[in-house]
Amino acid sequence: MSKTPKEPKIVAGLGRPETASETQARKAENSRLYVQRKTVNNLVLSMLATVGLVAVIFFAVPRSNVTPNWQVDYVALSEQAALSMGGTLVTPQMPEGWAANAAEVRSSASDSVTSWYVGFITPTSEFIGYKEALVANPTWVANTLKGHSPTAARTIGGIVWTEYDYRSMEDAKNLAYALVTVHGDSTFVLYGTANDAEFTTLAEKISAEIERSKS
């Protein structure tokens, strides 16, 4: 006995069997939706993988937890520097709240001048660089201050200082303000970002040491 052919299924949305073209269109749409879902899934997985890789890199890169050293003993180092430079250096004793983050002898090939340098951090966390050259020249001062011209003169602690006020200049950075004075063969340069009161405090300390050396 031969099998009876199956009746075509009634499609609920149509109320009748699908035609061949409708079946083909339905399968094509199902295929398109499948590919679309797969593409979205792949995109999400790719994004998650990227985020994971970034996280791995972030946590794998070593980070320094070392606090900047703002307690350099510039007083002790100045004694050693004086011996190497063959002269007496002026070492200002700064009050509480001041610190040094660097203290070293520096040599400049462009003007053949050796100088003593201290990087001061002020109580307001600003910067003042202090340089003393036992034997300097105008070229050294010009190079230190990047060619800036004097703007005024100030008497601080009985010593006349030449002022270089470039705070209004854009991108002046550490040369926003400077003070320069000469005593004997020594030239003293202060430069940085601190306010007038802090520059005056440091200049007064240096002026006092200079006046003391005269007696």
MOVENZI-V447265 format. One record per residue. OMEGA is omega in degrees with one decimal (* if undefined). Layout:
((OMEGA) (OMEGA))
//
This chain:
((-176.6) (179.6) (177.7) (180.0) (179.2) (176.4) (177.2) (-179.4) (177.0) (177.6) (-174.1) (-177.0) (-177.6) (-175.4) (-178.8) (176.0) (176.8) (169.8) (179.9) (-178.9) (179.1) (177.1) (179.9) (-179.7) (179.6) (-180.0) (178.7) (179.1) (177.5) (179.1) (-179.9) (-179.6) (178.5) (179.5) (-179.7) (179.5) (-179.6) (179.1) (178.5) (179.0) (179.1) (179.4) (178.9) (179.0) (178.7) (178.9) (178.8) (178.7) (179.5) (178.5) (178.8) (179.5) (178.3) (179.8) (178.8) (180.0) (-178.2) (-176.2) (-178.8) (-178.0) (-180.0) (179.3) (-179.7) (175.5) (-177.2) (177.0) (178.8) (-178.1) (177.9) (-178.9) (177.8) (-179.7) (-175.9) (179.8) (178.8) (-179.1) (179.8) (177.9) (176.9) (-179.4) (179.7) (178.0) (-178.3) (-178.6) (176.5) (179.5) (179.8) (-179.6) (175.2) (-177.5) (-179.0) (176.9) (-173.0) (-179.1) (179.3) (-178.1) (175.9) (178.2) (178.1) (177.6) (178.1) (175.6) (-173.9) (173.3) (-179.2) (177.4) (-179.6) (-179.9) (-174.9) (-179.7) (176.1) (-179.5) (174.3) (-176.8) (175.1) (-175.3) (171.3) (175.3) (-178.3) (169.5) (-173.8) (178.3) (177.6) (178.4) (172.6) (-172.9) (168.4) (173.7) (-179.8) (177.6) (172.8) (175.7) (-179.3) (175.6) (-176.6) (177.0) (-178.6) (179.9) (179.8) (178.3) (-179.7) (179.3) (179.7) (-176.9) (175.7) (174.5) (178.8) (178.8) (177.5) (179.0) (-179.6) (175.8) (179.9) (173.3) (-177.2) (-179.7) (179.3) (-179.9) (177.8) (177.9) (174.0) (-173.9) (175.5) (-175.8) (-179.9) (-178.9) (-179.0) (-178.7) (179.2) (178.9) (176.9) (176.3) (-174.3) (176.9) (179.9) (-178.6) (-179.9) (174.2) (-178.9) (172.7) (-179.2) (175.6) (-175.8) (177.7) (-175.2) (175.9) (-177.8) (-179.7) (172.1) (179.1) (178.4) (-171.9) (-174.9) (178.4) (-177.2) (-177.6) (-178.9) (174.5) (-179.9) (178.7) (-179.5) (-180.0) (177.8) (178.8) (179.8) (179.1) (179.1) (178.2) (178.3) (179.2) (179.5) (-179.4) (179.7) (-174.7) (*))
//
